[in-house]
Amino acid sequence: MREAGSRPLGFYLHVPFCASRCGYCDFNTYTAKELGGGGSQASYADTAVSEVRLARRVLEDLDRPVDTVFFGGGTPTLLPAAELGKMLAAVRDEFGLAPGAEVTTEANPESVDQRYLEDLLEAGFTRVSFGMQSASSHVLKILDRQHTPGRALDAVKEATAAGFEHVNLDLIYGTPGESLEDWRVSLESALSAHPDHVSAYALIVEDGTQLARRIRRGELPMPDDDDLADKYVLADDLLSQAGLHWYEVSNWARTDDARCRHNELYWRGDTWWGIGPGAHSHVGGVRWWNVKHPTAYAERLNAGDSPAYARETLDPETRRVERVLLEVRLVEGLPLDILDEPGRPAADVVVRDGLATVDGGRLVLTRRGRLLADAVVRDLLP
């Protein structure tokens, strides 16, 4: 607990509801139809508040306020703004929020309007992240996204008008059928709304998804690595020219204040408690995760039991490996003293091959290194 008390503290609140299921998504989410009679959206906030109170009892010796709060899903904004506010208030009441705490919610563009966003701001939210994915209607159709191409841009404008200083747009590149020009239009459209943060992720075909089944049947091609590389380079060019700078391989921010501090907490292995079905937590080198189904989650908490399903204690070597996996992706780079004896000469090779530079005792990826980040990690962990 002493280690946990010395590191930033975050809360992740998982809202597992979606209006419909996107074909590429393998997150722990449910539509109302799938849930049947259990896991009610109407009672979800109260159930989540119960776990916040459980966290306070478990962490009774942790005497520090919360630095970041992140609502993800699913679609958190399917719940009324007042319900999200209730969950945030529980975190504030039980732990306190640090001065300048970052409070983010994800949102589908069609699930909010300016009044809803104003209510979020009044409840204490400081940041909103919209899932835009693409400006191309045929790409959105393949991804099974429900919003129209221009709706995300309007949502950014509404968030700005409501008073949000920090707004992110999430983009996905590499969808089957997406041309380089489609991707350029998506980037330019996103930039036209003037967000202060953009996340751009290569499409990953996850087993068990509708997209994976369509590719397996030959209806759609697999994403092509060369195409993904070309699209990453284009994203980095256009975002950089617009004044957004990379700080993690897939994330660009206009200023340091615009960076997602909650995600940085994950990347640096700090302390967080995950609220909700399937949510993961990490405190002092112990990691655990909750039961996945909302009904089972609610039943455990209503019975006064922990919703945790399993846990593991991370040994020093596992923690070191995870630091290499994550910190090498950051613009600050990976401290070279984290590397073991085989990894140090590998770092020299990575630098010689132009995949990284050394700055102040840290290994920092070049753009070519960012394109090959997974390969760099494999080299550093022989």
SVG drawing of the C-alpha trace seen along z (x, -y; Angstrom):
<svg xmlns="http://www.w3.org/2000/svg" viewBox="-36 -28 62 47">
<polyline fill="none" stroke="black" stroke-width="0.4" points="0.0,0.0 3.0,-2.3 3.9,-2.1 0.3,-2.7 0.1,-5.8 3.2,-7.3 1.9,-7.0 -1.0,-8.7 -4.4,-7.2 -7.1,-6.7 -10.6,-5.2 -11.9,-3.6 -15.7,-3.2 -17.0,-0.7 -20.5,-1.2 -21.2,2.0 -24.2,0.9 -24.4,0.2 -27.3,-0.6 -25.9,1.8 -22.8,3.9 -20.0,2.7 -18.7,5.5 -15.0,5.0 -15.5,4.6 -14.6,7.3 -15.1,5.2 -17.2,6.4 -20.4,4.7 -24.1,5.7 -27.2,4.4 -30.4,4.3 -31.7,7.2 -28.7,9.4 -29.1,8.6 -32.7,9.8 -34.0,9.2 -30.7,8.7 -28.1,6.0 -30.5,3.1 -29.3,-0.2 -31.7,-1.9 -30.0,-0.5 -26.4,-0.4 -25.2,-3.7 -26.3,-2.6 -24.5,0.8 -21.3,-0.9 -21.5,-3.3 -21.6,-0.2 -18.2,0.9 -16.8,-2.6 -17.7,-2.3 -16.2,1.2 -13.0,-0.3 -12.9,-2.8 -13.1,0.0 -10.4,2.0 -8.1,-1.0 -8.8,-2.4 -5.1,-3.1 -4.7,-4.9 -4.6,-8.5 -4.4,-10.4 -7.1,-11.9 -7.9,-10.7 -5.9,-12.2 -7.9,-10.8 -11.4,-9.3 -12.3,-7.7 -15.7,-6.5 -15.5,-3.9 -17.6,-1.2 -19.7,-0.4 -21.3,-3.8 -21.3,-5.6 -23.5,-8.4 -26.4,-6.0 -27.0,-6.6 -28.5,-10.0 -25.9,-12.6 -27.2,-12.7 -26.4,-9.0 -22.8,-9.5 -22.6,-12.4 -23.8,-10.2 -21.0,-7.7 -18.4,-10.5 -19.8,-12.1 -19.3,-8.7 -15.6,-8.8 -15.3,-12.4 -17.2,-11.7 -15.2,-8.6 -11.7,-9.5 -11.7,-13.2 -10.5,-14.6 -7.0,-16.2 -6.9,-19.8 -7.1,-19.8 -8.2,-16.2 -8.9,-14.9 -12.4,-13.5 -13.1,-11.9 -16.1,-10.2 -16.2,-8.4 -19.2,-9.1 -20.7,-8.1 -21.5,-11.2 -25.2,-10.4 -25.7,-9.8 -25.2,-13.4 -26.4,-16.9 -25.2,-20.3 -27.5,-20.2 -26.3,-16.7 -22.7,-17.9 -23.5,-21.0 -24.9,-18.7 -21.7,-16.6 -19.5,-19.7 -21.7,-20.9 -21.3,-17.4 -17.5,-17.8 -16.3,-16.2 -13.4,-18.0 -12.8,-16.0 -14.9,-14.1 -13.7,-11.6 -15.9,-11.0 -15.7,-7.8 -15.5,-9.2 -13.6,-6.4 -14.0,-7.6 -15.5,-10.4 -16.4,-7.8 -19.9,-6.4 -18.8,-3.2 -16.1,-2.7 -18.5,-3.3 -20.9,-0.8 -18.2,1.9 -17.4,1.1 -21.2,1.2 -21.0,-2.3 -24.4,-3.9 -23.6,-7.7 -23.4,-9.7 -20.0,-10.9 -20.5,-14.6 -22.1,-13.9 -18.8,-13.6 -17.7,-17.0 -20.9,-18.6 -20.5,-16.8 -17.0,-18.4 -18.5,-21.8 -21.3,-21.2 -18.7,-20.1 -16.7,-23.2 -19.8,-25.4 -20.8,-23.7 -17.4,-24.7 -15.2,-21.7 -11.5,-22.7 -10.3,-19.1 -12.0,-17.1 -10.6,-14.0 -11.6,-12.3 -10.9,-8.5 -10.1,-7.4 -9.5,-3.9 -7.4,-3.2 -7.0,-0.1 -10.7,0.9 -11.2,3.2 -12.2,1.0 -10.7,-2.2 -8.4,-3.9 -5.5,-6.2 -7.7,-9.1 -10.5,-8.0 -8.1,-8.1 -6.9,-11.6 -10.4,-12.9 -11.1,-11.4 -8.0,-13.1 -8.7,-16.4 -12.4,-16.3 -11.3,-15.5 -8.8,-18.4 -11.5,-20.8 -13.3,-20.5 -10.2,-21.6 -10.0,-18.9 -7.0,-19.3 -6.3,-15.5 -6.6,-12.8 -6.2,-9.0 -5.5,-7.0 -5.5,-3.3 -4.8,-0.6 -7.8,1.7 -7.2,5.0 -9.3,8.0 -10.3,9.6 -11.3,13.3 -15.0,13.8 -16.1,10.5 -18.5,10.2 -15.6,8.5 -13.4,11.6 -16.1,13.9 -16.6,11.8 -12.9,11.9 -12.8,15.7 -15.6,16.2 -13.7,14.2 -16.2,11.4 -13.6,8.8 -9.7,8.8 -7.4,8.7 -5.8,5.3 -2.5,5.0 0.6,4.1 2.1,1.8 -1.2,0.0 -1.4,-0.5 2.2,-1.9 1.3,-4.4 -1.8,-5.5 0.2,-5.9 2.8,-8.1 0.0,-10.2 -1.7,-10.6 1.6,-11.7 2.3,-14.2 -1.2,-15.8 -1.6,-15.9 1.9,-17.3 1.4,-20.0 -1.9,-20.9 0.0,-21.4 -0.8,-18.1 2.3,-16.2 2.7,-12.5 3.2,-11.6 2.4,-7.9 2.5,-5.8 -1.2,-6.2 -1.9,-9.5 -1.4,-13.1 -2.1,-16.2 -1.9,-19.9 -0.4,-20.7 0.9,-18.8 -2.3,-19.7 -4.3,-18.0 -2.6,-14.7 -4.8,-11.9 -3.4,-11.7 -5.6,-8.6 -4.0,-6.6 -0.6,-7.8 -1.4,-6.3 -1.9,-2.9 1.3,-3.2 3.4,-4.0 2.0,-1.2 0.5,-3.5 -2.5,-2.7 -6.1,-2.3 -9.3,-0.7 -11.6,0.5 -15.3,0.3 -17.8,2.4 -18.2,5.8 -15.0,7.1 -13.0,4.1 -9.3,4.5 -7.5,3.0 -3.9,2.6 -2.8,1.6 0.7,2.1 1.8,4.8 -1.5,6.8 -3.8,7.0 -7.4,8.3 -10.5,8.3 -14.2,8.5 -16.8,11.0 -17.8,10.1 -21.6,10.2 -23.5,7.2 -26.1,9.5 -23.4,11.5 -21.7,8.3 -24.8,6.8 -25.7,9.9 -22.4,10.1 -22.5,6.5 -26.1,6.6 -25.2,9.6 -22.4,7.6 -19.7,9.6 -16.7,8.5 -17.3,8.7 -13.7,9.7 -13.2,12.9 -9.5,13.5 -6.2,11.8 -2.5,12.1 0.6,10.7 3.1,9.3 6.7,10.4 9.5,8.0 10.4,9.5 6.8,9.3 6.6,5.7 9.9,4.9 8.7,6.6 5.5,4.6 7.4,1.4 9.4,2.2 6.2,3.0 4.5,-0.2 7.1,-2.9 8.9,-2.4 5.8,-3.7 6.0,-7.1 7.7,-10.2 9.7,-10.4 11.2,-7.0 12.3,-4.0 14.9,-4.4 17.9,-2.3 18.5,-1.0 15.3,1.0 16.9,3.3 18.5,6.5 21.9,7.7 20.8,9.2 18.5,6.2 21.3,3.5 23.2,4.6 19.8,5.1 19.1,1.4 22.4,0.5 21.3,2.4 17.9,0.7 19.6,-2.7 22.1,-1.7 19.1,-0.6 17.5,-4.0 14.6,-2.8 15.4,-4.9 17.7,-7.5 19.1,-7.9 18.3,-11.0 19.2,-11.6 19.6,-7.9 16.3,-7.0 15.5,-5.1 13.2,-7.2 11.5,-5.8 12.0,-7.5 9.0,-7.5 10.3,-4.4 10.6,-2.9 7.0,-3.7 6.0,-1.9 7.9,1.2 7.3,0.7 6.3,4.3 9.4,5.6 11.5,3.2 10.0,4.6 10.8,8.2 14.4,7.1 14.6,5.5 13.1,8.6 15.2,11.4"/>
</svg>
